Amino acid sequence: EAGQLFGTSDPERLGAAILRRDDQELVLKRGAGRASALTRHGEVSERALAVEVVDLNGAGDAFAAGYLAGHCFGWPTDARLRLAHVLGARAVGVTGDTIGPFTPEERAGLTPEGLERRWHDVG
């Protein structure tokens, strides 16, 4: 949508057009590709998880919920993007726009450290 609104999908140009204050963030999703969080101080990117897509309904909302939850937890940007990818991937793996609850084991891995291990394990 940013490309349609601003006439570019280039992260640097979008950042220059949108970011006006030091406390702002611009999160760019690229479907099955990387997602990035841009600030006036730089960019952090994380790759998406490889999953079988069943239904795209709710994926963007799940991604946003994960990113914002990580922000509320005070997590670093890379962990926020990883949590966003986990929730987005879970959403595309089911029919409809809601995902089931996480198991206790899955929840235990939803920490910055657990997500970092997961990203390194699937390399």
C-alpha positions in Angstrom: 0.0 0.0 0.0 2.9 2.4 0.7 4.0 2.2 -2.9 0.5 3.2 -4.1 0.3 6.1 -1.6 3.8 7.4 -2.1 4.7 6.3 -5.6 7.7 4.2 -4.4 8.4 1.0 -2.6 12.0 1.9 -2.0 12.5 1.8 1.8 14.8 4.8 1.9 12.4 7.0 -0.1 9.5 5.8 2.0 11.3 6.5 5.2 12.2 10.0 4.0 8.6 10.6 3.1 7.0 9.3 6.3 9.4 9.5 9.2 9.4 13.0 10.7 10.4 12.3 14.4 12.9 10.2 16.2 10.2 8.2 18.0 8.5 7.0 14.7 8.9 3.6 13.1 7.8 2.4 9.7 7.3 -1.3 9.3 7.4 -2.7 5.8 6.0 -6.2 5.1 7.0 -8.0 2.0 4.8 -11.1 2.1 6.9 -14.2 2.1 10.1 -12.1 2.1 11.8 -10.0 4.7 10.1 -7.4 6.8 11.8 -4.3 7.9 11.4 -1.7 10.6 12.8 1.7 9.6 13.5 4.6 11.9 15.4 7.9 11.2 18.5 6.0 12.6 18.5 3.0 10.4 16.8 -0.3 9.3 16.4 -3.7 10.9 15.2 -6.6 8.7 14.2 -10.2 9.4 13.3 -12.9 7.0 9.9 -14.6 7.0 9.4 -18.2 8.0 8.8 -20.7 5.2 5.3 -22.0 5.6 2.5 -23.5 3.5 0.0 -20.8 2.8 -3.6 -21.9 3.2 -5.4 -18.6 3.6 -4.1 -15.0 3.7 -7.1 -13.7 5.7 -5.8 -12.2 9.0 -2.1 -12.5 8.2 -1.5 -8.7 8.2 -3.4 -8.2 11.4 -1.6 -11.1 13.1 1.8 -9.7 11.9 0.9 -6.2 13.3 -0.3 -7.7 16.6 3.0 -9.6 17.0 5.1 -6.5 16.2 3.1 -4.3 18.6 3.0 -6.9 21.3 6.8 -7.1 21.2 7.0 -3.4 21.3 4.8 -3.3 24.4 7.0 -6.0 26.0 10.0 -3.7 25.4 11.7 -6.2 23.1 14.4 -5.1 20.6 13.3 -4.6 17.0 14.6 -7.8 15.6 12.6 -9.8 18.2 9.5 -7.8 17.4 9.8 -8.6 13.7 10.4 -12.3 14.5 7.3 -12.5 16.7 5.3 -10.7 14.0 6.5 -13.3 11.5 5.5 -16.2 13.8 2.0 -14.8 14.2 1.7 -14.0 10.5 2.9 -17.5 9.5 0.5 -19.1 11.9 -2.4 -17.1 10.5 -1.7 -18.1 6.9 -1.5 -21.7 7.9 -5.2 -22.0 8.8 -8.5 -21.2 7.1 -10.2 -18.1 8.3 -8.8 -15.1 10.2 -8.2 -16.5 13.7 -5.4 -18.7 14.9 -5.7 -21.3 17.7 -3.9 -20.9 21.0 -0.2 -21.8 21.4 0.8 -24.8 23.4 2.7 -24.2 26.6 5.9 -25.4 24.8 5.3 -23.0 21.9 4.6 -20.1 24.3 7.8 -20.9 26.2 9.7 -20.2 22.9 8.1 -16.9 22.3 10.8 -14.8 23.9 13.5 -12.8 22.2 16.0 -15.5 23.0 13.7 -18.4 21.9 12.9 -16.6 18.7 16.6 -15.9 18.0 17.4 -19.7 18.4 14.5 -20.5 16.1 15.8 -18.2 13.4 19.3 -19.6 13.7 18.0 -23.2 13.7 16.1 -22.9 10.4 19.0 -20.8 9.0 
